[in-house]
Amino acid sequence: MASARATPLSVVCFGEILWDVLPRGTFLGGAPLNVAAHLTRLGLNAGLVSRVGPDERGLAAMALVRKLGVDSSLQQDYALPTGEARAVLAADGSASYEFETPASWDAIEFDDEVRNAAQAADALVFGSLAQRDARSREALRQCLALADYRVFDVNLRQPHHDARVVLESLREADFVKLNEEECIIVGAWLGTSGDPDALRIAIERLRAGHRTHPLQLCITRGGDGALLWADGRWHSQPAVPVKVVDTVGAGDSFLAMLLAQRLRGVAPALALQRAAALGSFVASRAGAVPDYDPRQLVPDFA
């Protein structure tokens, strides 16, 4: 995965773009967009494959995506509205969501622009939520067939996750990120426990004969930090103490930094440390993509 070249790395993020309706206001979001925006901040060429409606929210979304510097393959749907999610923040800053159904991102199409983006990318990032509808799921399937390196951010959102879809996604992924709660759920679907090693072995078996890249598996553990399986062993990172404002976008920034660092050939432990630093910073600020300079947050950032 190491990359030493003059041109920036390119990552395509596939999935939902939507407006997060929070108690403090309405903000553009969706995990794929957040990851792409953070990757752009980190110096990569990041693209978004998604779909918006013919409404004011769709036009506003397109303008903000451009402002974030994300290379957008945003399609416009003339029947379905731009997505919306109503977020409820708990006392600890964690969020739960109610998603508008149906939404334009349920109908992402595989066109020539999407084909070219997926084929040229160094990595394709995708999740489970955008696979709730067969139309977007089929477009993703065609993207995966062209992508050399595949990153699955499990990101389960009730009631929109499906065991069959998640297991198929795990089979096709090279890099998998999930949290402790998801470990238990996915472990049960795999016929094992949520124990990190048991889960890793089950995913390895599922991937056998399908993928040749070595598995990288990241498990985020909230206040207990994170684990990363890479280069044949587990690497552990304690949580970075911070006063949490809200967690919206924190996991997305963590994934963006971790992926960017690993694609650049940074050692697993250091990549994990830098990802934890960025994720904690984002959790201490309002909004999924607050302003920051990675060189000020991370010593010797590269």
Long-range contacts (C-beta under 8 A, 24 or more apart in sequence): 1-149, 1-213, 1-262, 1-263, 1-265, 2-264, 2-265, 3-122, 3-263, 3-264, 3-265, 4-265, 8-43, 8-44, 8-45, 9-44, 9-45, 9-122, 9-123, 9-260, 9-263, 9-264, 10-44, 10-45, 10-46, 10-47, 10-120, 10-121, 10-122, 11-36, 11-39, 11-44, 11-45, 11-46, 11-47, 11-121, 11-122, 11-123, 11-124, 11-125, 11-259, 11-263, 12-46, 12-47, 12-48, 12-49, 12-73, 12-117, 12-118, 12-121, 12-123, 12-124, 12-125, 12-143, 12-147, 13-39, 13-46, 13-47, 13-48, 13-49, 13-124, 13-125, 13-126, 14-49, 14-50, 14-108, 14-118, 14-124, 14-125, 14-126, 14-130, 14-139, 14-140, 14-143, 15-49, 15-50, 15-105, 15-108, 15-126, 15-127, 15-129, 15-130, 15-136, 15-140, 16-50, 16-83, 16-103, 16-105, 16-127, 16-129, 16-130, 17-48, 17-50, 17-51, 17-52, 17-61, 17-65, 17-74, 17-82, 17-83, 17-105, 18-82, 18-83, 18-84, 18-85, 18-99, 18-100, 18-103, 18-105, 19-57, 19-61, 19-82, 19-83, 19-84, 19-85, 20-85, 20-87, 20-97, 20-248, 20-288, 21-84, 21-85, 21-86, 21-87, 22-87, 22-89, 22-95, 22-246, 22-248, 23-89, 24-286, 27-248, 27-287, 27-288, 28-60, 28-61, 28-64, 28-65, 29-85, 29-248, 29-249, 29-288, 30-83, 30-85, 30-105, 31-127, 31-129, 31-153, 31-155, 31-251, 31-252, 32-125, 32-126, 32-127, 32-130, 33-65, 33-68, 33-70, 34-249, 34-252, 34-253, 34-256, 34-288, 34-289, 35-125, 35-153, 35-252, 35-255, 35-256, 35-259, 36-68, 36-70, 36-125, 37-68, 37-69, 37-70, 37-288, 37-289, 38-249, 38-252, 38-253, 38-256, 38-257, 38-278, 38-289, 39-256, 39-259, 39-260, 40-68, 40-69, 40-70, 41-256, 41-289, 41-292, 41-294, 42-256, 42-257, 42-260, 42-294, 43-260, 43-294, 44-260, 44-263, 45-71, 46-70, 46-71, 47-71, 47-72, 47-73, 47-117, 47-121, 48-72, 48-73, 48-74, 49-73, 49-108, 49-114, 49-117, 49-118, 49-139, 49-143, 50-74, 50-75, 50-105, 50-108, 50-130, 51-75, 51-76, 51-77, 51-80, 51-104, 51-105, 51-106, 51-107, 51-108, 51-109, 51-136, 52-76, 52-77, 52-82, 52-83, 52-104, 52-105, 53-77, 53-80, 53-81, 53-82, 53-103, 53-104, 54-78, 55-81, 55-82, 57-81, 57-82, 57-84, 58-82, 58-104, 68-289, 71-117, 73-113, 73-114, 73-117, 75-104, 75-108, 75-109, 75-111, 76-104, 77-104, 77-107, 80-104, 80-106, 80-107, 87-248, 89-246, 92-244, 93-244, 93-245, 93-246, 93-247, 93-283, 94-247, 95-246, 95-247, 95-248, 97-157, 99-129, 99-157, 99-160, 101-132, 102-133, 105-130, 105-136, 106-130, 106-132, 106-133, 106-135, 106-136, 107-133, 107-135, 107-136, 108-135, 108-136, 108-139, 108-140, 109-135, 109-139, 110-138, 110-139, 110-142, 110-143, 114-139, 114-143, 115-142, 115-146, 118-142, 118-143, 118-146, 118-147, 119-146, 119-147, 121-147, 122-148, 122-149, 122-263, 123-147, 123-148, 123-149, 123-150, 123-151, 123-175, 123-259, 123-263, 124-149, 124-150, 124-151, 125-151, 125-153, 125-255, 125-259, 126-150, 126-151, 126-152, 126-153, 126-169, 127-152, 127-153, 127-154, 127-155, 128-154, 128-155, 128-156, 128-157, 128-160, 128-161, 128-162, 128-165, 128-166, 128-169, 129-155, 129-157, 129-160, 129-161, 131-162, 131-165, 131-169, 132-160, 132-161, 132-162, 137-165, 144-172, 149-174, 149-175, 149-213, 150-174, 150-175, 150-211, 151-175, 151-176, 151-177, 151-255, 151-259, 152-176, 152-177, 153-177, 153-178, 153-251, 153-252, 153-255, 154-178, 154-179, 154-182, 154-186, 155-182, 155-251, 156-182, 156-185, 163-189, 167-206, 170-203, 170-206, 170-207, 171-206, 171-207, 171-210, 171-211, 172-210, 172-211, 173-207, 173-211, 174-211, 174-213, 174-214, 174-215, 174-216, 175-215, 175-216, 175-217, 175-218, 175-259, 175-262, 176-203, 176-215, 176-216, 176-217, 176-218, 177-217, 177-218, 177-219, 177-220, 177-251, 177-255, 177-258, 178-218, 178-219, 178-220, 179-219, 179-220, 179-221, 179-222, 179-251, 180-219, 180-220, 180-221, 180-222, 183-219, 196-227, 196-229, 196-234, 197-234, 200-229, 216-262, 218-255, 218-258, 218-272, 220-251, 220-254, 225-276, 226-254, 226-272, 226-275, 226-276, 228-258, 228-268, 228-271, 228-272, 230-262, 230-268, 231-268, 235-268, 235-269, 235-272, 236-272, 237-269, 237-272, 237-273, 237-275, 237-276, 238-276, 239-276, 239-280, 240-276, 240-277, 240-279, 240-280, 241-280, 242-280, 242-281, 242-283, 242-284, 243-284, 244-283, 244-284, 245-283, 245-284, 245-285, 245-286, 246-283, 246-286, 247-283, 248-287, 248-288, 249-282, 249-287, 249-288, 249-289, 250-279, 250-280, 250-282, 250-283, 251-279, 252-288, 253-278, 253-279, 253-281, 253-282, 253-288, 253-289, 254-278, 254-279, 254-282, 257-294, 257-298, 264-302, 266-302, 274-298, 274-301
